[in-house]
Amino acid sequence: MRELRCKEVGMPNCEFVVRGKDDDEVMLKAAEHARHDHNMQTIPLDLARKARGVIRESSEPRQSKRG
């Protein structure tokens, strides 16, 4: 299971955590979160690279938390 925390990509007040089976699934879920919760219609390439760089293994069970 892989995990990304929104605050680690520049949103310090966002507690959103997404988990997925692999980095691609995490990125798809993170992009959906960015559209809905941060009003980002597109994800800039530099932000996508930063997000991929902070995805890590998760010890938590599979679920998403909105913050």
C-alpha positions in Angstrom: 0.0 0.0 0.0 1.3 3.4 -1.0 0.4 6.8 0.7 0.5 10.5 0.0 -0.2 13.4 2.5 -1.4 16.6 0.9 0.5 18.8 3.4 3.8 17.3 2.1 3.2 18.8 -1.3 2.6 22.4 -0.2 -0.8 22.5 1.4 0.1 22.9 5.1 -3.5 23.2 6.4 -4.8 20.1 4.5 -5.0 16.9 6.4 -6.0 14.8 3.3 -4.2 11.4 3.1 -4.7 9.1 0.1 -3.7 5.5 -0.1 -3.6 3.2 -3.1 -2.1 -0.1 -4.2 0.5 1.7 -6.3 1.8 5.2 -7.1 -0.4 5.6 -10.1 -3.6 4.9 -8.1 -2.4 7.3 -5.4 -1.8 10.0 -8.1 -5.3 9.5 -9.6 -6.9 9.9 -6.2 -4.7 12.9 -5.3 -5.6 14.6 -8.6 -9.3 14.1 -7.8 -8.8 15.6 -4.4 -6.9 18.6 -5.9 -9.8 19.3 -8.3 -12.5 19.0 -5.6 -10.9 20.4 -2.5 -8.3 22.9 -3.9 -10.2 24.0 -7.1 -7.2 22.9 -9.3 -8.5 22.0 -12.8 -5.1 20.8 -13.8 -2.1 19.7 -11.9 1.1 21.5 -12.8 3.9 19.2 -13.9 6.2 20.4 -11.1 3.5 19.7 -8.5 2.9 16.2 -9.9 6.7 15.5 -9.7 6.8 16.8 -6.1 3.8 14.6 -5.2 5.3 11.5 -6.8 8.5 12.2 -4.8 6.7 12.1 -1.4 4.6 9.0 -2.0 5.8 6.3 0.4 4.8 2.9 1.8 1.9 3.0 4.2 1.3 0.9 7.3 -2.3 1.9 7.5 -5.3 -0.1 6.1 -6.6 1.0 2.7 -8.8 4.0 2.9 -8.8 7.8 2.1 -9.3 10.5 4.6 -10.6 13.9 3.6 -9.4 16.9 5.5 
